[in-house]
Amino acid sequence: MAFSWWLLPLMLQALHGVTDATVKLNNGGFEDVVIAINPQIPEDKKILDNIKGMVQEASAYLFGATQKRFYFKTVKVIIPSTWKTKADYQRVTRESYDKAEVIVAAPYLKHGDDPYTLQYGGCGEPGRYIHLTPNFLTNDKLLDAYGPRGRVLVHEWAHLRWGVFDEYNDDAPFYSPGGNSMPEATRCPATFKGSYVVPLADGTTRPCKVEPKTQLYESGCQFIPEKNQNTPTSIMYVQSIPSVTQFCDKSNHNTKATNMQNKMCNYRSTWDVITTSPDFAKSTPQRAPPPSPTITLLQKQERVLCLVLDVSGSMGSSNRIGRLKQAAEIFALQIIEAGSWVGVVTFNSAATVQTQLRQISSDSVRKTLAGFLPTSAGGGTNICSGVRSAFQVFLKKYPNTRGCEIVLLTDGEDKQVNSCFTEVRNSGSIIHTIALGPSAAKELEMLADMTGGLKFAATDSLNSNALIDAFSGISSGSGDLSQQSIQLESKAKEVAAKKWMFGIVSIDKTVGKDTFFVITWSASTTPPEMFLEDPKGKKYRTKDFITDKTNLRTARLQISGIAEAGDWKYSLQNQNTAQTMTITVTSRARSATVPPVRVMPLIKRTHKFPDPLVIHAEVSQGFLPVTGAKVIATIEADNGAAVDLELLDNGAGADIIKDDGIYSRYFTSFKVNGRHNLKVRVQGQGKTGRRIRRQSQAFFAPGFVNNGVINMNPPKIRDDDIEVDVGNFSRVASGGSFVMSGVPPGGSKKDVFPPCRITDLEIKPLGDYQFLLSWTAPGNDYDEGKAERYEIKMSEDPSALIDAAFQTATSVNTAGLKMEVAGVKQSFQYNAENLKKSNGTSIYFAIRAIDGSNNVGEASNIARAVVLVPILPTTPDDTFCL
């Protein structure tokens, strides 16, 4: 059987444990958990002390909550370089702020101190990070509302690691249990005791009233839990109660509660989700108590990086060496952060040190560094010689190579590349890889995988600008966004002689410092005519651009001072033969105190057909989600074929929460195996970014009932009404490369993709046994196209609508229900005139779509309605207590 090279990274990963720098599970102990403190946080010993205490407390609490299976074994805390250096601070190696499991950072704008986890996947899928504020870590007054910090960390760890969701819901705080019962608080378990009151301005409370129209408690009503409970559950509801030490399981899970756990996980309990995780499958209960966590303090030092560039003979084809010069020059002059140390090594059959480490202290140093970039090619390919030479460059200044970075670019194959794997693994260095062209060494990505580096790929197609995008995407990951270069534009176009290339770049109020416009062209030595106009009408022309004598096909314009905010218009006229022209625009944050708008692509790095690939892009300003943007992902195969896909933030299909600033779509248009690269372009059209309430956050107790007396906590700062006008903005970001396998030759000839799962089914009772169902239409292939038909099922038992049981549940007559293209909001009124159920009966509905090839989509989230809820008294009995 022929060997498929794209399977090699997966095989060697299994053999050698080659992975990205992530948390490891070793005999029940989580190792290498990273907690990173943002560089903007002032030095505060109390933060470190309370982090240590929190981790110690959380480890013991987690061990008990998971029935003696899991605990925190080793934790690393990244201390900012802005803090004073101490003897017990070790050097950061492969850890980074951007990849940390827990980040400690001030909230952007005053929206409170809620600990939360950023979740962008579905049930059982890991989250991205946990966010804790310095005030949460140091203000002991918050412990009354959130509970001990260790318990909060375990609540958030369950979000992050196991993809479970909250069992309370601030957006739907009450539900009707059916029958003649009063409304109840959204919680798990339903037996959790408390009182329903409305806080008054004078500090007192009054009983809540029931709204006749909704049959739920009035707006402003709060459920105040009793401090002393007789139940040990549940951590995902209210972690602060002393008796709460467990997760809800199937014996006490509240299937009627209107919470995200029920919606996202189809009414499964949190413990059920945890017990079906990969962690649980490879764990067993521990016989002895776990050891105390080992906590290591690391401090970020200055950035040390070496460019290791292939100059073998194959780099002379397709103008690769010229494109390398263009792209690496942008990195040296514009991207690499000030204060960094940078060296240059070239290699073919052997390596040559072009320059030892030089500190980026001025523009003249940048220009000197750019002068060492290669312009000619010849010879064979010996990747390890380049890597080893880079190590020697580091060792000439530092005692070891730990924490140093290599940017490794190659276009050739090298059968001996694995000869230095052991050295690389033991070096403590990080290797970022750029595969140029279709023949780059297939083992290249393994160097990035084993060191936690970034992976990029660029084809020989000139129309993608992927090589420049790759170099532009190699940032420090330090968390200091004020120092990082941000790509505003990256566009390439083949232009005929005397024809034009036009465009607009929106420079918003969050950027404008160190702004560069870079124009490149592929063939002629005569530059195009270049015209640029700023928002106030100031014009720049060809004579204002600078062309380097060693790089005749690149022109660069640096805007002095701070670039004007607004739309910049450019016009480029090709002068001679038809050629590809590109424009790249980069800038930095306008102010160190106002975070810039940024885009962060998120994608799995290996993928096997026919599973759908889910592409996410987070668009944010600090921790403020930016909504209303147009987000386009471009997926380019290694043969140069590219497909554009618009990502959506509509809460349907691959997108789990509407308007949270995370834009998502399924991608299925694969034609070939091998490397693919991802690029995301974002255009904000003057929309307003709104800081929505994070869904996956620790419960803030409004107060407690102690021996019959209600004691209210100070109200937390509400974050619902904070809006920021981010204005027009442009952003481009490389999502790096990923490897595709399993695609049939020439692409699949048969329809193998079903419609996507509907995740936003809602139901509204209309009375007289009538129900209005609404949802977002799926597509023929996940969220693309139009499905053929729907199946709607109903049951009094939600478990009857899950998985295989769906087929045998009671069918709903869908006559007259029309199909819509993916993304369209649909509704259907169901008249259940033959439904003979008693008043207050709970009825559950689910829906799935089927395409023209009889590919069946997964059953939707399960929506609940209550039949004919009776009119209840407007106030509960004074003695009523749950």
Secondary structure, DSSP 8 states (H G I E B T S, - for coil): ----GGGHHHHHHHHHT---S--EEETTEEE-EEEEE-TTS---HHHHHHHHHHHHHHHHHHHHHTTS--EE-EEEEEE-TTS---TT-EE--S--STT-SEEE---SSS-----EEE--S-TT---SEEEE-HHHHH-GGGHHHH--HHHHHHHHHHHHHH----S--SSS-EE--STT---EES-SSTT--EEEEEE-TTS-EEE--B-TTTSSB-TT-EEEEBSS-S--B-TTT-TTSTT--B---TTT--TT--SHHHHHTTT--HHHHHHTSHHHHT----SS-----EEEEEE----EEEEEEE-SGGGGGGGHHHHHHHHHHHIIIIIS-TT-EEEEEEESSSEEEEEEEEE--SHHHHHHHHTTS-----S---HHHHHHHHHHHHHTTSSS-TT-EEEEEE-S--TTGGGGHHHHHHH--EEEEEEESTTS-TTHHHHHHHHT--EEEE-S-TTS-HHHHHHHT----SS-TTTS-EEEEEEEEEE-TT-EEEEEEEE-TTEEEEEEEEEEESS-SS--EEEEE-TT--EEEGGGSEEETTEEEEEEEEEEEE--SEEEEEEEE--SS-EEEEEEEEEEES-SSS--EEEEEE--SEEETTS-EEEEEEEEETTEE--S-EEEEEEEETTS-EEEEEEB-SSSTT--STTSSEEEEEE----S-EEEEEEEEEEE-S-EEE----SSB-----EEEETTEEEE-------TT-EEE--SEEEEEEEEEEEEE---TTS-SS----B------EEEEEETTEEEEEEE---SBBTBS--SEEEEEEESSGGGGSGGGGGGSEE---TT-----TT-EEEEEEE-TT----TT-EEEEEEEEE-TT--B------EEEETT-----SS--TT---
